[in-house]
C-alpha cells in the first residue's frame, strides 16, 4: 500500500509505453538494416566468362556476362526483414493496446 502513495499516478504505464515504443524503434532499425543488406546482396554482381552459345541481340557492343552469386541469400534476407517488420508492428500494437487497456481499467 505504501508503494502506491510514493509513485505518481500512471508512471508505470507511461514507462511501459515508452519502453515498447523504444523497442519497436530499435527492431524497425534492425529490419531496415537487414533490408538494405539484402538489397546490396541482390545487386552485387561479378563479371564472368560467357558460356559457349550465349545469345547476344544484334547491335550489342558489350559482350560481358555477369553472375549474381548471392542472389538467393539476398532475397531471403529481404523477405526475412519484411516479415520481421510486420511481426514487430503487430507485437507493438498488441502490447500498446494491452498497456492502455490496463491503464483505463486502473482509472475506473
Biopython code that builds the backbone (N, CA, C, O; Angstrom):
import numpy as np
from Bio.PDB.StructureBuilder import StructureBuilder

atoms = [
    (1, "UNK", "N", (0.818, -1.193, 0.000)),
    (1, "UNK", "CA", (0.000, 0.000, 0.000)),
    (1, "UNK", "C", (0.862, 1.257, 0.000)),
    (1, "UNK", "O", (0.525, 2.250, -0.645)),
    (2, "UNK", "N", (1.985, 1.206, 0.735)),
    (2, "UNK", "CA", (2.867, 2.369, 0.783)),
    (2, "UNK", "C", (3.470, 2.647, -0.586)),
    (2, "UNK", "O", (3.786, 3.793, -0.906)),
    (3, "UNK", "N", (3.629, 1.609, -1.390)),
    (3, "UNK", "CA", (4.197, 1.768, -2.724)),
    (3, "UNK", "C", (3.277, 2.597, -3.617)),
    (3, "UNK", "O", (3.756, 3.355, -4.461)),
    (4, "UNK", "N", (1.952, 2.462, -3.439)),
    (4, "UNK", "CA", (1.000, 3.220, -4.245)),
    (4, "UNK", "C", (1.063, 4.710, -3.956)),
    (4, "UNK", "O", (0.802, 5.522, -4.844)),
    (5, "UNK", "N", (1.403, 5.083, -2.730)),
    (5, "UNK", "CA", (1.419, 6.504, -2.378)),
    (5, "UNK", "C", (2.730, 7.176, -2.772)),
    (5, "UNK", "O", (2.771, 8.400, -2.897)),
    (6, "UNK", "N", (3.800, 6.412, -2.969)),
    (6, "UNK", "CA", (5.099, 7.030, -3.254)),
    (6, "UNK", "C", (5.301, 7.325, -4.730)),
    (6, "UNK", "O", (6.094, 8.205, -5.067)),
    (7, "UNK", "N", (4.627, 6.636, -5.605)),
    (7, "UNK", "CA", (4.837, 6.876, -7.033)),
    (7, "UNK", "C", (3.686, 7.712, -7.603)),
    (7, "UNK", "O", (2.542, 7.580, -7.168)),
    (8, "UNK", "N", (3.992, 8.563, -8.568)),
    (8, "UNK", "CA", (2.925, 9.360, -9.169)),
    (8, "UNK", "C", (1.968, 8.463, -9.959)),
    (8, "UNK", "O", (2.370, 7.401, -10.433)),
    (9, "UNK", "N", (0.731, 8.873, -10.102)),
    (9, "UNK", "CA", (-0.226, 8.049, -10.849)),
    (9, "UNK", "C", (0.176, 7.914, -12.318)),
    (9, "UNK", "O", (0.686, 8.858, -12.922)),
    (10, "UNK", "N", (-0.055, 6.757, -12.868)),
    (10, "UNK", "CA", (0.206, 6.438, -14.270)),
    (10, "UNK", "C", (1.692, 6.451, -14.652)),
    (10, "UNK", "O", (2.015, 6.515, -15.838)),
    (11, "UNK", "N", (2.591, 6.393, -13.677)),
    (11, "UNK", "CA", (4.019, 6.394, -14.007)),
    (11, "UNK", "C", (4.421, 5.084, -14.671)),
    (11, "UNK", "O", (5.177, 5.090, -15.642)),
    (12, "UNK", "N", (3.932, 3.978, -14.167)),
    (12, "UNK", "CA", (4.317, 2.680, -14.717)),
    (12, "UNK", "C", (3.774, 2.474, -16.130)),
    (12, "UNK", "O", (4.542, 2.064, -17.000)),
    (13, "UNK", "N", (2.488, 2.736, -16.410)),
    (13, "UNK", "CA", (2.022, 2.571, -17.795)),
    (13, "UNK", "C", (2.753, 3.475, -18.786)),
    (13, "UNK", "O", (3.014, 3.067, -19.917)),
    (14, "UNK", "N", (3.081, 4.682, -18.375)),
    (14, "UNK", "CA", (3.827, 5.572, -19.269)),
    (14, "UNK", "C", (5.204, 4.999, -19.566)),
    (14, "UNK", "O", (5.663, 5.008, -20.708)),
    (15, "UNK", "N", (5.856, 4.499, -18.516)),
    (15, "UNK", "CA", (7.172, 3.904, -18.699)),
    (15, "UNK", "C", (7.088, 2.675, -19.599)),
    (15, "UNK", "O", (7.952, 2.451, -20.446)),
    (16, "UNK", "N", (6.039, 1.886, -19.405)),
    (16, "UNK", "CA", (5.864, 0.706, -20.244)),
    (16, "UNK", "C", (5.619, 1.093, -21.699)),
    (16, "UNK", "O", (6.171, 0.473, -22.607)),
    (17, "UNK", "N", (4.801, 2.108, -21.922)),
    (17, "UNK", "CA", (4.564, 2.564, -23.297)),
    (17, "UNK", "C", (5.847, 3.085, -23.930)),
    (17, "UNK", "O", (6.119, 2.815, -25.100)),
    (18, "UNK", "N", (6.627, 3.822, -23.170)),
    (18, "UNK", "CA", (7.902, 4.326, -23.685)),
    (18, "UNK", "C", (8.842, 3.179, -24.021)),
    (18, "UNK", "O", (9.506, 3.199, -25.057)),
    (19, "UNK", "N", (8.900, 2.184, -23.152)),
    (19, "UNK", "CA", (9.762, 1.024, -23.405)),
    (19, "UNK", "C", (9.324, 0.266, -24.662)),
    (19, "UNK", "O", (10.156, -0.180, -25.452)),
    (20, "UNK", "N", (8.032, 0.132, -24.831)),
    (20, "UNK", "CA", (7.515, -0.561, -26.015)),
    (20, "UNK", "C", (7.857, 0.223, -27.277)),
    (20, "UNK", "O", (8.268, -0.357, -28.282)),
    (21, "UNK", "N", (7.686, 1.534, -27.223)),
    (21, "UNK", "CA", (7.997, 2.356, -28.396)),
    (21, "UNK", "C", (9.492, 2.334, -28.728)),
    (21, "UNK", "O", (9.859, 2.303, -29.903)),
    (22, "UNK", "N", (10.350, 2.351, -27.720)),
    (22, "UNK", "CA", (11.790, 2.292, -27.952)),
    (22, "UNK", "C", (12.176, 0.938, -28.543)),
    (22, "UNK", "O", (12.956, 0.875, -29.493)),
    (23, "UNK", "N", (11.632, -0.144, -27.984)),
    (23, "UNK", "CA", (11.926, -1.480, -28.514)),
    (23, "UNK", "C", (11.426, -1.622, -29.952)),
    (23, "UNK", "O", (12.087, -2.251, -30.778)),
    (24, "UNK", "N", (10.273, -1.048, -30.251)),
    (24, "UNK", "CA", (9.743, -1.078, -31.608)),
    (24, "UNK", "C", (10.654, -0.323, -32.561)),
    (24, "UNK", "O", (10.922, -0.788, -33.669)),
    (25, "UNK", "N", (11.128, 0.834, -32.136)),
    (25, "UNK", "CA", (12.022, 1.631, -32.974)),
    (25, "UNK", "C", (13.327, 0.878, -33.244)),
    (25, "UNK", "O", (13.803, 0.854, -34.379)),
    (26, "UNK", "N", (13.902, 0.272, -32.220)),
    (26, "UNK", "CA", (15.149, -0.489, -32.386)),
    (26, "UNK", "C", (14.935, -1.673, -33.335)),
    (26, "UNK", "O", (15.779, -1.945, -34.189)),
    (27, "UNK", "N", (13.820, -2.367, -33.188)),
    (27, "UNK", "CA", (13.541, -3.508, -34.065)),
    (27, "UNK", "C", (13.299, -3.057, -35.504)),
    (27, "UNK", "O", (13.706, -3.738, -36.446)),
    (28, "UNK", "N", (12.635, -1.907, -35.676)),
    (28, "UNK", "CA", (12.431, -1.367, -37.028)),
    (28, "UNK", "C", (13.766, -1.009, -37.673)),
    (28, "UNK", "O", (13.962, -1.238, -38.866)),
    (29, "UNK", "N", (14.681, -0.449, -36.889)),
    (29, "UNK", "CA", (16.012, -0.115, -37.407)),
    (29, "UNK", "C", (16.732, -1.399, -37.827)),
    (29, "UNK", "O", (17.369, -1.437, -38.880)),
    (30, "UNK", "N", (16.632, -2.447, -37.009)),
    (30, "UNK", "CA", (17.259, -3.728, -37.359)),
    (30, "UNK", "C", (16.659, -4.293, -38.644)),
    (30, "UNK", "O", (17.383, -4.819, -39.490)),
    (31, "UNK", "N", (15.347, -4.188, -38.791)),
    (31, "UNK", "CA", (14.700, -4.677, -40.011)),
    (31, "UNK", "C", (15.132, -3.863, -41.233)),
    (31, "UNK", "O", (15.335, -4.426, -42.308)),
    (32, "UNK", "N", (15.274, -2.563, -41.079)),
    (32, "UNK", "CA", (15.719, -1.719, -42.199)),
    (32, "UNK", "C", (17.166, -2.015, -42.579)),
    (32, "UNK", "O", (17.509, -2.028, -43.761)),
    (33, "UNK", "N", (18.013, -2.252, -41.579)),
    (33, "UNK", "CA", (19.404, -2.611, -41.870)),
    (33, "UNK", "C", (19.448, -3.931, -42.629)),
    (33, "UNK", "O", (20.205, -4.072, -43.589)),
    (34, "UNK", "N", (18.641, -4.895, -42.206)),
    (34, "UNK", "CA", (18.566, -6.172, -42.915)),
    (34, "UNK", "C", (18.053, -6.006, -44.336)),
    (34, "UNK", "O", (18.537, -6.659, -45.261)),
    (35, "UNK", "N", (17.077, -5.135, -44.505)),
    (35, "UNK", "CA", (16.530, -4.883, -45.837)),
    (35, "UNK", "C", (17.594, -4.286, -46.757)),
    (35, "UNK", "O", (17.742, -4.720, -47.899)),
    (36, "UNK", "N", (18.321, -3.308, -46.271)),
    (36, "UNK", "CA", (19.387, -2.694, -47.074)),
    (36, "UNK", "C", (20.479, -3.719, -47.382)),
    (36, "UNK", "O", (20.986, -3.774, -48.503)),
    (37, "UNK", "N", (20.839, -4.528, -46.387)),
    (37, "UNK", "CA", (21.853, -5.555, -46.605)),
    (37, "UNK", "C", (21.391, -6.555, -47.666)),
    (37, "UNK", "O", (22.183, -6.960, -48.517)),
    (38, "UNK", "N", (20.138, -6.951, -47.626)),
    (38, "UNK", "CA", (19.605, -7.869, -48.628)),
    (38, "UNK", "C", (19.622, -7.264, -50.020)),
    (38, "UNK", "O", (19.952, -7.942, -50.993)),
    (39, "UNK", "N", (19.268, -5.999, -50.115)),
    (39, "UNK", "CA", (19.287, -5.322, -51.418)),
    (39, "UNK", "C", (20.705, -5.252, -51.960)),
    (39, "UNK", "O", (20.924, -5.454, -53.155)),
    (40, "UNK", "N", (21.674, -4.967, -51.091)),
    (40, "UNK", "CA", (23.068, -4.921, -51.521)),
    (40, "UNK", "C", (23.518, -6.298, -52.013)),
    (40, "UNK", "O", (24.222, -6.396, -53.018)),
    (41, "UNK", "N", (23.118, -7.356, -51.312)),
    (41, "UNK", "CA", (23.478, -8.712, -51.746)),
    (41, "UNK", "C", (22.875, -9.045, -53.107)),
    (41, "UNK", "O", (23.525, -9.673, -53.942)),
    (42, "UNK", "N", (21.637, -8.625, -53.325)),
    (42, "UNK", "CA", (20.978, -8.904, -54.596)),
    (42, "UNK", "C", (21.651, -8.142, -55.739)),
    (42, "UNK", "O", (21.823, -8.686, -56.829)),
    (43, "UNK", "N", (22.022, -6.916, -55.500)),
    (43, "UNK", "CA", (22.568, -6.077, -56.566)),
    (43, "UNK", "C", (24.050, -6.309, -56.837)),
    (43, "UNK", "O", (24.565, -5.871, -57.866)),
    (44, "UNK", "N", (24.732, -6.984, -55.938)),
    (44, "UNK", "CA", (26.156, -7.239, -56.137)),
    (44, "UNK", "C", (26.320, -8.275, -57.254)),
    (44, "UNK", "O", (25.696, -9.335, -57.225)),
    (45, "UNK", "N", (27.149, -7.960, -58.212)),
    (45, "UNK", "CA", (27.348, -8.872, -59.324)),
    (45, "UNK", "C", (28.840, -8.995, -59.617)),
    (45, "UNK", "O", (29.654, -8.182, -59.179)),
    (46, "UNK", "N", (29.164, -10.027, -60.364)),
    (46, "UNK", "CA", (30.557, -10.309, -60.686)),
    (46, "UNK", "C", (30.648, -10.639, -62.163)),
    (46, "UNK", "O", (29.801, -11.347, -62.707)),
    (47, "UNK", "N", (31.675, -10.125, -62.800)),
    (47, "UNK", "CA", (31.883, -10.404, -64.223)),
    (47, "UNK", "C", (32.415, -11.824, -64.379)),
    (47, "UNK", "O", (33.245, -12.279, -63.592)),
    (48, "UNK", "N", (31.930, -12.514, -65.401)),
    (48, "UNK", "CA", (32.342, -13.890, -65.634)),
    (48, "UNK", "C", (32.484, -14.144, -67.128)),
    (48, "UNK", "O", (32.071, -13.337, -67.961)),
    (49, "UNK", "N", (33.071, -15.265, -67.434)),
    (49, "UNK", "CA", (33.222, -15.645, -68.839)),
    (49, "UNK", "C", (31.879, -16.150, -69.358)),
    (49, "UNK", "O", (31.200, -16.928, -68.688)),
    (50, "UNK", "N", (31.506, -15.709, -70.536)),
    (50, "UNK", "CA", (30.222, -16.119, -71.113)),
    (50, "UNK", "C", (30.298, -17.578, -71.558)),
    (50, "UNK", "O", (31.330, -18.043, -72.041)),
    (51, "UNK", "N", (29.197, -18.279, -71.387)),
    (51, "UNK", "CA", (29.131, -19.677, -71.826)),
    (51, "UNK", "C", (29.098, -19.743, -73.350)),
    (51, "UNK", "O", (28.661, -18.802, -74.012)),
    (52, "UNK", "N", (29.556, -20.840, -73.888)),
    (52, "UNK", "CA", (29.523, -21.021, -75.340)),
    (52, "UNK", "C", (28.074, -21.009, -75.809)),
    (52, "UNK", "O", (27.202, -21.608, -75.180)),
    (53, "UNK", "N", (27.828, -20.326, -76.913)),
    (53, "UNK", "CA", (26.483, -20.277, -77.476)),
    (53, "UNK", "C", (25.601, -19.228, -76.845)),
    (53, "UNK", "O", (24.392, -19.232, -77.075)),
    (54, "UNK", "N", (26.170, -18.313, -76.042)),
    (54, "UNK", "CA", (25.382, -17.245, -75.427)),
    (54, "UNK", "C", (24.845, -16.341, -76.526)),
    (54, "UNK", "O", (25.584, -15.921, -77.417)),
    (55, "UNK", "N", (23.554, -16.047, -76.456)),
    (55, "UNK", "CA", (22.910, -15.223, -77.478)),
    (55, "UNK", "C", (23.063, -13.754, -77.118)),
    (55, "UNK", "O", (22.800, -13.357, -75.983)),
    (56, "UNK", "N", (23.481, -12.962, -78.069)),
    (56, "UNK", "CA", (23.538, -11.510, -77.931)),
    (56, "UNK", "C", (22.720, -10.908, -79.068)),
    (56, "UNK", "O", (22.930, -11.273, -80.225)),
    (57, "UNK", "N", (21.796, -9.998, -78.776)),
    (57, "UNK", "CA", (20.990, -9.381, -79.833)),
    (57, "UNK", "C", (21.849, -8.564, -80.792)),
    (57, "UNK", "O", (22.972, -8.175, -80.472)),
    (58, "UNK", "N", (21.298, -8.317, -81.967)),
    (58, "UNK", "CA", (22.012, -7.509, -82.956)),
    (58, "UNK", "C", (22.284, -6.117, -82.411)),
    (58, "UNK", "O", (21.447, -5.543, -81.714)),
    (59, "UNK", "N", (23.425, -5.586, -82.720)),
    (59, "UNK", "CA", (23.794, -4.243, -82.284)),
    (59, "UNK", "C", (24.457, -4.213, -80.919)),
    (59, "UNK", "O", (24.780, -3.134, -80.422)),
    (60, "UNK", "N", (24.667, -5.362, -80.300)),
    (60, "UNK", "CA", (25.304, -5.400, -78.987)),
    (60, "UNK", "C", (26.770, -5.017, -79.118)),
    (60, "UNK", "O", (27.487, -5.528, -79.978)),
    (61, "UNK", "N", (27.196, -4.119, -78.260)),
    (61, "UNK", "CA", (28.610, -3.723, -78.270)),
    (61, "UNK", "C", (29.335, -4.219, -77.027)),
    (61, "UNK", "O", (30.563, -4.308, -77.020)),
    (62, "UNK", "N", (28.588, -4.541, -75.977)),
    (62, "UNK", "CA", (29.187, -5.031, -74.740)),
    (62, "UNK", "C", (28.887, -6.519, -74.614)),
    (62, "UNK", "O", (27.738, -6.911, -74.411)),
    (63, "UNK", "N", (29.917, -7.340, -74.734)),
    (63, "UNK", "CA", (29.746, -8.790, -74.678)),
    (63, "UNK", "C", (30.196, -9.334, -73.324)),
    (63, "UNK", "O", (30.854, -10.372, -73.250)),
    (64, "UNK", "N", (29.840, -8.633, -72.268)),
    (64, "UNK", "CA", (30.207, -9.029, -70.912)),
    (64, "UNK", "C", (29.048, -9.795, -70.281)),
    (64, "UNK", "O", (27.887, -9.418, -70.441)),
    (65, "UNK", "N", (29.364, -10.859, -69.572)),
    (65, "UNK", "CA", (28.354, -11.629, -68.841)),
    (65, "UNK", "C", (28.586, -11.447, -67.345)),
    (65, "UNK", "O", (29.721, -11.296, -66.893)),
    (66, "UNK", "N", (27.496, -11.462, -66.585)),
    (66, "UNK", "CA", (27.571, -11.263, -65.143)),
    (66, "UNK", "C", (26.835, -12.387, -64.427)),
    (66, "UNK", "O", (25.902, -12.984, -64.964)),
    (67, "UNK", "N", (27.277, -12.660, -63.200)),
    (67, "UNK", "CA", (26.563, -13.589, -62.324)),
    (67, "UNK", "C", (26.283, -12.851, -61.013)),
    (67, "UNK", "O", (26.998, -11.922, -60.636)),
    (68, "UNK", "N", (25.245, -13.281, -60.345)),
    (68, "UNK", "CA", (24.876, -12.737, -59.029)),
    (68, "UNK", "C", (25.013, -13.869, -58.019)),
    (68, "UNK", "O", (24.049, -14.596, -57.777)),
    (69, "UNK", "N", (26.206, -14.032, -57.418)),
    (69, "UNK", "CA", (26.447, -15.198, -56.571)),
    (69, "UNK", "C", (25.640, -15.217, -55.273)),
    (69, "UNK", "O", (25.423, -16.291, -54.711)),
    (70, "UNK", "N", (25.200, -14.089, -54.794)),
    (70, "UNK", "CA", (24.465, -14.044, -53.520)),
    (70, "UNK", "C", (22.994, -13.686, -53.705)),
    (70, "UNK", "O", (22.358, -13.187, -52.777)),
    (71, "UNK", "N", (22.456, -13.931, -54.873)),
    (71, "UNK", "CA", (21.076, -13.545, -55.166)),
    (71, "UNK", "C", (20.079, -14.243, -54.239)),
    (71, "UNK", "O", (19.206, -13.592, -53.665)),
    (72, "UNK", "N", (20.205, -15.544, -54.093)),
    (72, "UNK", "CA", (19.266, -16.292, -53.244)),
    (72, "UNK", "C", (19.314, -15.844, -51.799)),
    (72, "UNK", "O", (18.276, -15.658, -51.166)),
    (73, "UNK", "N", (20.520, -15.672, -51.275)),
    (73, "UNK", "CA", (20.673, -15.208, -49.900)),
    (73, "UNK", "C", (20.108, -13.800, -49.732)),
    (73, "UNK", "O", (19.461, -13.506, -48.728)),
    (74, "UNK", "N", (20.348, -12.943, -50.701)),
    (74, "UNK", "CA", (19.832, -11.580, -50.632)),
    (74, "UNK", "C", (18.316, -11.529, -50.602)),
    (74, "UNK", "O", (17.726, -10.773, -49.830)),
    (75, "UNK", "N", (17.692, -12.335, -51.442)),
    (75, "UNK", "CA", (16.220, -12.391, -51.454)),
    (75, "UNK", "C", (15.701, -12.923, -50.121)),
    (75, "UNK", "O", (14.701, -12.424, -49.604)),
    (76, "UNK", "N", (16.366, -13.923, -49.565)),
    (76, "UNK", "CA", (15.950, -14.479, -48.266)),
    (76, "UNK", "C", (16.074, -13.429, -47.160)),
    (76, "UNK", "O", (15.192, -13.323, -46.308)),
    (77, "UNK", "N", (17.143, -12.665, -47.169)),
    (77, "UNK", "CA", (17.330, -11.615, -46.156)),
    (77, "UNK", "C", (16.264, -10.530, -46.314)),
    (77, "UNK", "O", (15.748, -10.027, -45.316)),
    (78, "UNK", "N", (15.931, -10.167, -47.539)),
    (78, "UNK", "CA", (14.884, -9.169, -47.776)),
    (78, "UNK", "C", (13.537, -9.661, -47.242)),
    (78, "UNK", "O", (12.835, -8.927, -46.547)),
    (79, "UNK", "N", (13.186, -10.889, -47.565)),
    (79, "UNK", "CA", (11.907, -11.448, -47.099)),
    (79, "UNK", "C", (11.881, -11.528, -45.575)),
    (79, "UNK", "O", (10.884, -11.169, -44.949)),
    (80, "UNK", "N", (12.977, -11.997, -44.980)),
    (80, "UNK", "CA", (13.052, -12.084, -43.519)),
    (80, "UNK", "C", (12.914, -10.704, -42.878)),
    (80, "UNK", "O", (12.237, -10.563, -41.860)),
    (81, "UNK", "N", (13.540, -9.698, -43.455)),
    (81, "UNK", "CA", (13.461, -8.343, -42.905)),
    (81, "UNK", "C", (12.046, -7.783, -42.985)),
    (81, "UNK", "O", (11.575, -7.143, -42.045)),
    (82, "UNK", "N", (11.371, -8.022, -44.099)),
    (82, "UNK", "CA", (9.987, -7.564, -44.236)),
    (82, "UNK", "C", (9.092, -8.268, -43.221)),
    (82, "UNK", "O", (8.251, -7.633, -42.585)),
    (83, "UNK", "N", (9.271, -9.577, -43.070)),
    (83, "UNK", "CA", (8.471, -10.315, -42.089)),
    (83, "UNK", "C", (8.779, -9.861, -40.664)),
    (83, "UNK", "O", (7.878, -9.801, -39.826)),
    (84, "UNK", "N", (10.038, -9.544, -40.383)),
    (84, "UNK", "CA", (10.404, -9.031, -39.065)),
    (84, "UNK", "C", (9.708, -7.700, -38.806)),
    (84, "UNK", "O", (9.200, -7.477, -37.707)),
    (85, "UNK", "N", (9.678, -6.822, -39.787)),
    (85, "UNK", "CA", (8.995, -5.541, -39.629)),
    (85, "UNK", "C", (7.508, -5.710, -39.370)),
    (85, "UNK", "O", (6.939, -5.015, -38.529)),
    (86, "UNK", "N", (6.875, -6.636, -40.091)),
    (86, "UNK", "CA", (5.444, -6.896, -39.878)),
    (86, "UNK", "C", (5.203, -7.467, -38.486)),
    (86, "UNK", "O", (4.274, -7.046, -37.797)),
    (87, "UNK", "N", (6.025, -8.414, -38.071)),
    (87, "UNK", "CA", (5.872, -9.029, -36.750)),
    (87, "UNK", "C", (6.081, -8.007, -35.640)),
    (87, "UNK", "O", (5.334, -7.997, -34.662)),
    (88, "UNK", "N", (7.077, -7.157, -35.779)),
    (88, "UNK", "CA", (7.342, -6.124, -34.777)),
    (88, "UNK", "C", (6.156, -5.161, -34.689)),
    (88, "UNK", "O", (5.754, -4.776, -33.591)),
    (89, "UNK", "N", (5.602, -4.773, -35.822)),
    (89, "UNK", "CA", (4.462, -3.858, -35.820)),
    (89, "UNK", "C", (3.257, -4.475, -35.114)),
    (89, "UNK", "O", (2.609, -3.825, -34.293)),
    (90, "UNK", "N", (2.967, -5.714, -35.434)),
    (90, "UNK", "CA", (1.822, -6.383, -34.799)),
    (90, "UNK", "C", (2.032, -6.560, -33.297)),
    (90, "UNK", "O", (1.113, -6.349, -32.506)),
    (91, "UNK", "N", (3.242, -6.949, -32.912)),
    (91, "UNK", "CA", (3.532, -7.134, -31.487)),
    (91, "UNK", "C", (3.473, -5.802, -30.747)),
    (91, "UNK", "O", (2.999, -5.743, -29.613)),
    (92, "UNK", "N", (3.946, -4.744, -31.374)),
    (92, "UNK", "CA", (3.919, -3.429, -30.746)),
    (92, "UNK", "C", (2.488, -2.936, -30.542)),
    (92, "UNK", "O", (2.142, -2.432, -29.474)),
    (93, "UNK", "N", (1.673, -3.083, -31.564)),
    (93, "UNK", "CA", (0.267, -2.664, -31.444)),
    (93, "UNK", "C", (-0.429, -3.471, -30.350)),
    (93, "UNK", "O", (-1.195, -2.921, -29.559)),
    (94, "UNK", "N", (-0.164, -4.758, -30.310)),
    (94, "UNK", "CA", (-0.772, -5.615, -29.293)),
    (94, "UNK", "C", (-0.325, -5.218, -27.888)),
    (94, "UNK", "O", (-1.151, -5.129, -26.980)),
    (95, "UNK", "N", (0.960, -4.983, -27.704)),
    (95, "UNK", "CA", (1.472, -4.618, -26.382)),
    (95, "UNK", "C", (0.951, -3.252, -25.948)),
    (95, "UNK", "O", (0.576, -3.076, -24.789)),
    (96, "UNK", "N", (0.921, -2.285, -26.862)),
    (96, "UNK", "CA", (0.400, -0.962, -26.511)),
    (96, "UNK", "C", (-1.085, -1.018, -26.152)),
    (96, "UNK", "O", (-1.534, -0.327, -25.238)),
    (97, "UNK", "N", (-1.834, -1.834, -26.870)),
    (97, "UNK", "CA", (-3.257, -1.980, -26.560)),
    (97, "UNK", "C", (-3.441, -2.587, -25.176)),
    (97, "UNK", "O", (-4.319, -2.164, -24.424)),
    (98, "UNK", "N", (-2.622, -3.570, -24.837)),
    (98, "UNK", "CA", (-2.697, -4.211, -23.526)),
    (98, "UNK", "C", (-2.370, -3.217, -22.417)),
    (98, "UNK", "O", (-3.074, -3.160, -21.409)),
    (99, "UNK", "N", (-1.313, -2.437, -22.593)),
    (99, "UNK", "CA", (-0.918, -1.462, -21.571)),
    (99, "UNK", "C", (-1.980, -0.379, -21.422)),
    (99, "UNK", "O", (-2.320, 0.004, -20.303)),
    (100, "UNK", "N", (-2.504, 0.113, -22.530)),
    (100, "UNK", "CA", (-3.542, 1.150, -22.454)),
    (100, "UNK", "C", (-4.819, 0.612, -21.830)),
    (100, "UNK", "O", (-5.503, 1.326, -21.096)),
    (101, "UNK", "N", (-5.144, -0.649, -22.118)),
    (101, "UNK", "CA", (-6.319, -1.259, -21.513)),
    (101, "UNK", "C", (-6.173, -1.380, -20.008)),
    (101, "UNK", "O", (-7.130, -1.150, -19.269)),
    (102, "UNK", "N", (-4.988, -1.739, -19.552)),
    (102, "UNK", "CA", (-4.747, -1.810, -18.107)),
    (102, "UNK", "C", (-4.843, -0.432, -17.469)),
    (102, "UNK", "O", (-5.395, -0.274, -16.380)),
    (103, "UNK", "N", (-4.297, 0.565, -18.165)),
    (103, "UNK", "CA", (-4.320, 1.939, -17.623)),
    (103, "UNK", "C", (-5.767, 2.401, -17.478)),
    (103, "UNK", "O", (-6.121, 3.009, -16.468)),
    (104, "UNK", "N", (-6.605, 2.121, -18.471)),
    (104, "UNK", "CA", (-8.008, 2.525, -18.405)),
    (104, "UNK", "C", (-8.748, 1.733, -17.324)),
    (104, "UNK", "O", (-9.624, 2.275, -16.649)),
    (105, "UNK", "N", (-8.400, 0.457, -17.158)),
    (105, "UNK", "CA", (-9.051, -0.339, -16.127)),
    (105, "UNK", "C", (-8.680, 0.139, -14.732)),
    (105, "UNK", "O", (-9.514, 0.130, -13.826)),
    (106, "UNK", "N", (-7.419, 0.562, -14.554)),
    (106, "UNK", "CA", (-6.998, 1.084, -13.248)),
    (106, "UNK", "C", (-7.630, 2.442, -12.965)),
    (106, "UNK", "O", (-7.836, 2.798, -11.805)),
    (107, "UNK", "N", (-7.934, 3.193, -14.003)),
    (107, "UNK", "CA", (-8.523, 4.522, -13.818)),
    (107, "UNK", "C", (-9.968, 4.440, -13.340)),
    (107, "UNK", "O", (-10.472, 5.382, -12.728)),
    (108, "UNK", "N", (-10.631, 3.334, -13.610)),
    (108, "UNK", "CA", (-12.049, 3.193, -13.229)),
    (108, "UNK", "C", (-12.223, 2.906, -11.792)),
    (108, "UNK", "O", (-13.352, 2.762, -11.324)),
]
sb = StructureBuilder()
sb.init_structure("model")
sb.init_model(0)
sb.init_chain("A")
sb.init_seg("    ")
for serial, (resi, resn, name, xyz) in enumerate(atoms, 1):
    if name == "N":
        sb.init_residue(resn, " ", resi, " ")
    sb.init_atom(name, np.array(xyz, "f"), 0.0, 1.0, " ", f" {name:<3s}", serial, name[0])
structure = sb.get_structure()
